Amino acid sequence: MKIYRDKPMYRYHIYDAHLGFIDRFFVKLERERPDFNRRMFDEDFARLFKPVNHRRGNLFEIVSNDDELMQKLLGNVKAKYAPRSVDDTIRELVEKIAQSLIWSGRAYYYLFDDTVQDKIHIASFSSVGVVRLLGKYIQWVPKRRERHLVRGEEELPREIRFLDATKVMHFDMPDSIKRILSRQNRTLTVLDKYNDKEAFFPLQATHENPKPTNHFDFRLWNDTQNRALYRATRDTGWNGRKYDSSKRSDFFDCHRLIRFRRNQLKLRDNILNQISGELSRVGKGYNADFSVEISGGDELPSIMYLNELEVKLVREEVGFNEIIDYCYKC
């Protein structure tokens, strides 16, 4: 076993690890890839921002007492695409954190100092094996294999890495959202388990049995599945990507859309608040008085206005198109 005081290892893969008895106390295997409904929900819920072609102003309001340090921190966030502005950086950062929170409930980033170019790079690393004890962050890396083109496979020893807490950024799923997702996902898991429609298709005719009898009522089964889906997703408001049912009213769909969008905005605003707090904390390592606050700008939809739309909908004072347009704004 090797013990380091070092930066996190963020490139090793859990499927290359050999988990021993002691490893299982620290390393929790990530859940398996979700099935049909859960995968769709995870994708839809993490899509916190809508595609925007034209903007009149900034998406985010940023207030800081050290704009130079703020630009330095946000200017080199490792992103999937090359951001063109601070707005783009924050937007992609929020969605990436949301994806991690929905997947594992946690997200971690680390600050890497580039003394040569005088830059600060912020990159994500896996939450697998990361624990916090007495204010210290520890990354437990089990034995694993690495594959090399020339040397072949190499067996690597177990490692314990003590991370610099002043450079670790830690994000958690809000408890209120965690609870409703936990309740919902239990039902979605069961629905996905019995979502194999082919198992209920009519029996094929054979020479021995040219007219097979099948008493299974597929329409009743499908209706039962839909009812269970809507009951399970009542708190989140997700519609299961069902847009063409004649059994639902526009009034019902709009209420659902408002509820789903409100939950997304709660997650968005919570992540922005956590980013503000974490950037302010790690920024104090460069400026003891540093602070930054990031919030949604006027271009983004707000929970307050969604609540107003919901009241107007109950009073029949707003049209369905206005609600849909606002919910899909930015």
Buried (B, 14 or more C-beta within 10 A) or exposed (E): EEEEEEBBBBEBEBEBBEBEEEBEEBBEEEEEEBBEBBEBBBEBBBEBBEEEEEEEEBBBBBEBBBEEBBEBBBBBBBBEEEBEEBBBBBBBBBBBBBBBBBBBBBBBBBBBEEEEEEEBBBBBBBBBBBBEEEEEBBBBBBBBBBEEEEEEEEEBEBBBBBBBEEBBBBBEBBEEBBEBBEBBBEBBBEBBEEEEEEEEEEEEEEEEEEEEEEEEEEEEEEEEBBEBBBEBBBBBBBBBEEEEEEEBEEEEBBBBBBBBBBBBBBBBBBBBBBBBBBBBBBBBBBEEEBBBBBEBBEBBBBBEEBEEBBEBBEEEEBEBEEBBEBBEBB
